[in-house]
Amino acid sequence: MKTYADILRDHPILSCLSNRALTRLKTDGHESLYHKGDVIVREGDRCTSVFVVISGRCEARAQLPDGSQGGMRTLVQGDTFGERVLLGQERFWFTVTVLSDCEILDVPVDELKKQVLRNPQLRTALERQMFSELRAMTREHKPNDQGRIAVFVGLAGQSQAEVLTHRIATIIRQDTGRSVLYVHLKASNKTSLQLSHWQSFRAGSDAAEFDGRMVKKEASGVWRLDLGVRLDGSDASNLAPLLGYVSRHARFVVMYVDAVIDSAVVAEALVQSDLPYVLMSQTPEDLYRCNLLVRLVGQHRGSKHTTLRPVICLSEHQRAESFASLEKRLGVRVHEFIHNLQGPIRGSADRTHVQGQERVFRQLRYLAREIGRCRIGLALSAGGAKGLAHIGVIQVLEEQGIEIDMIAGTSIGALIGALWAYGLSGQEMQEVAMRNKSLSGMFHLFDPVFPPRCGFIKGGIIPRIIGREMGDAQFADLKRQLLVVTTDLNRLERVVISSGAVASAVHASMAMPGVVVPVTREGRTLVDGGVAEPIPVGVLRERHVEHVIAVNTIPTPEQVQTFRLIENEQSQSRPRSRFGLCMNHYANYFSKGNILDVWVKSMHGMETRLAESACRHADVVVRPTSCDGRWHDFVHPEKYIALGRRAAESQLERIKESAA
């Protein structure tokens, strides 16, 4: 175990001090224990001390000059904060929050100031440290710059939990290229957790030692450490220092905890992690055990900053229970499902070696990329028939092998996103669109309502299309994460649906106000998601998706105005039949200038500005916009699909950079 003097001496600044000075600092300092979620200092607080992290982990987050909360730094054993006071800065410019229980040494600044005045070498080292820290905190933050600790608990009913967890660690290593440490915590009567100095560990070496145990580097590049804990639960207090200590040596730490270990140790490991997962089946026994674990974690001091993430593992042909039923029995929301487990998963983490289980690999990869902070989200906009361009974009993504972890869709974007999330390829979706290419196929899209009190169209064709392609699919059955955006008509607020029946959610998202009758779902009256968020970039950002590709099929006002001028010039040179124009004007409610046309144009005027504002928060924006088609122009799908392909290919380099 490192002494306080060892920890202080390891610091690049404090190492300049003599042993006598270090002892004086320790004597004058004050030790404090902080729990997960506690705030040690806030931005703007007066600085009267220098703080040294003895154990655990903290996060320093700075507010950047533009007002965004972007700068971030993880502080672990031996790191300090507050040194700027030694150079005349009297207030903190960042907030420090505890990530896992920390022991902090609070050193009064007076003694350190004396040492700075006496030691020019110390002042030089301090200035270099401050410059390096300022540059690191104010640079553009990249998601992978900060590591994470994920803890998985495998309940007794899930025999493959440890294998799945190790596979996730391997995928993190492959996708991020960062150092990954896999820790297996086992029950033992003889050993207990100790924190010896891990002297020989380096990211580039092939072997290391931790407390007398060998840390092996596997062929995949993942470090592996097997540790034993006592069955009596006495090692619970050692977990926070352990996690903080090993996080110094690996960017990502993935820990698997056997469920047979004392419940106090299991709960402590979950609370002290950044991402706590529970791998389980949906048997009554596992549901009951998970519920007990939820309640046990809820009694911990850091529980308000900890939300368990149950991952339900399903065997082949087994269907998930409803989200509402599982949530009621678990006490928390189900985080993810892993479908089609067909026996032990062996071999490498490459998809071609996972016994052909493409779906299992994709779902494991989603969890791995969530931990690795490298998820890619696809935001599909509203836009009526023009939204068929989403299919062309998806075809290009598939051809380039670009994996999408989460899809968010509004209106037609919700329909295309749902079909893709279910498993239809881009080519298969094009075939679905081509079935409605004929004029008779177009008329089948509309089921008029008489009298038209709440809308002219009932919209029943939408559930029928989904039913024909997906059956009665639930969100839990989808192969990719899907978020459907709708609008609550009574509260005028955005509603994001991610559970229950897919068909009713997509129907609600496409219920254009005044045109399609609103949809009642779970007691809410829902209409088109384009009213609240026509392109759901914000929905993905709120789910902390790191890279967002936005597909915006809504033309800007400038594009519409330019097209209208060209259209007017062309119409003046074309011969027109007054009788035909008159009949079309009175008999066709979709004709230009009629009631439905006015409503749709009004909606479009609102959506354009919201869409442009949302696009500013995306990493890449693909714009397959067209002004020469109507919102109900479903008879020309090939035109819009080709437009989507061209737009995606023009942005392909930026998409690849974002996906890298």
C-alpha positions, 0 to 999 in steps of 0.5 A: 500500500502506498504511503501518503509520502509516496503519493505526494512524491509521485506528483510532478510538482510536489516531487520537488519538495524534500522529505521534510517538507512532504512530512510537514504537508501531511502533518498540516493537512486534513483528511476527508472522505467524500461519497459518490456525487458529492461536490468538493469545490464549485466553480467560483469558490475561494481557494484556500487549500490544495487538494490531493486525491489519496484514493477514489476518483473525481471529475473536474469539469470546467465551463468553457468561454462560450458557455458550454460545459465541455472541459473535463478531467478525471482525477485519480490517486496522486492528482491534485487540484487548487494549485493555481492559488499558488500563482495568485488565482484565488478562485476555482475555475472548475467544479470537482465532483466525486465519481467514486468514494474518495479520500482527499488530503486538504493541504493549507496553502500557506505552507505550500506558498512558503515552499514556492518562494523558497524553491524556484524549481518548484515555481517553474514546475508549477507554471508548466503544470498550470499551462498544461492543465489549462490547455487540456481543459479548454481544448475541444473535448473528445469523448474517448479522452476520458475513461470509464468503469463499467461493472457487470453483475451476472445473476445465478440464472444467467450462466453466460454472463461472464463470457458475455462481459469479457466479449464486451471488453474485447469489443471495446478494445477493438472499437476504441483502440484504447487500453482495457482492463478486464477484472473478474471478481470472485468469491474466496475464503483465503484472499482479500482485496489489497492495494499494492503498488502496481509497479510493472504495469505499462500499456505496452508491456505483456505482463504485470503484477498486482498484489502478487497476482499476474495481470495477463495481456490477452491476444485481443490486447485486453488486460485480465486480472482475477481477484478474490474477495471474502465471503463475509462482505468485509472487502466492500470498503476496498472497492472504491479505492481499488477501482480508482487505483486500476483506472490509473493504468487503463482507459476503460475498466470492465469488471465482472462480479459473481452474484454469489459474492456477498450482496454488500460487495455486489451493491458497493461495486455497482454504486462505485462504477460509472455504468452499473449493469445487471445481466439476467434472464426474465425468469421470476427468480432473476426478476426477484433477485434483481429487484432485491439488488435495486432495493439494496443499491437504493439504500446506499449513500450514492444511490441517487447518482446510480441507476442500475441497467438491467440487460435481459438475455433471451434464448432463441425464439424467446420473446421479451415481456412488455417493458411496462411489466418488466419495469413494474417487477424490477423497479427500474427500466430495462436497459437492453435485450440480448436476443437469440442466445444459442449456447456458449459464445466462444472464439474471438469477438469478431462477428464472423466467429460468434457462431453466426449470431449477428444480432447478438454481436450487434447488441453486445457491440452497442453495450461496448460502444456505450461504455467506450463513448463511441456510439453513432446515432442516426437522426431521420427527419420528417418530410412526407414522401421526400423522406423516402430519401432516408432509404438511399442514405441507409443503403450507402451506410450499409454498403460502406459497413458503417454501423449505427447504434441508435436511430431516432425518427420523426414522422416518415423518418420514424417509419423508415427507422422502424423498418431498418431497426427491425432488420429490413435492409435498404434494398428491402425497404426500397421494394416496400416503397416500390409497391406503392409506386402506381397511382392505385397504390398511392390511393391506398395510402389514404383512408378518408374520414367522414365527417372530417372532424379531427382530420381528413385521413384516419392513417390506418395504412401506417399500422397495416404497412408495419404489420405486413413487414414487422407483424406485431413487433414491440420495441424490445424485438428490434435489432437496433435501438429506436426512438420515435418522436411524437407530440402531445397535443394537449400539453404541446410537448415532445414525447419520445417513445421507446417501448410498447408496440412499434406500429402505434408509435410510428402512427402517432409520429406521422399523424400530421395535425389537421390532415391525419386523425390524432392517435390516442396512446396510453391516455395521451393524444399524440400528433406528428413529431415534426410539431415539436422536433422535425429532426431529432438530433436533440433526442440522441444528444440527450441519450449521450450519443457521441456522434450524430449523423442527421438526415434532413429532407426539409428544404430551407426557405431560401431553397423553396423561394428559389424553386417557386420563382423557377416554377412560376416562369415555367408555368407561364410558358405551358398551355393550361386547361381552365376546366381541368384546373377548375375541377382540380381546385374544387374536387381535390383537397390536396391541390395547391391553395386548398385547405390541406395544402395550406396546413402542410405549408404552415407546418413546413414553415415551422419545421424548417427553422426548427430543423436548421437549429437542430442540425447545428448540433449534429456532427454530419448533416446529409441534405437530400432536399427536393423542392419539386415534389409534394408531401404526398408524392409517393408515386416516385420513390426511386427519385427520392431514394436516388437523391438520398444516395447522392447526398450521402455519397457527397458527405461520405468522407465526413461520415467516415471521419465521424464513425472512425 
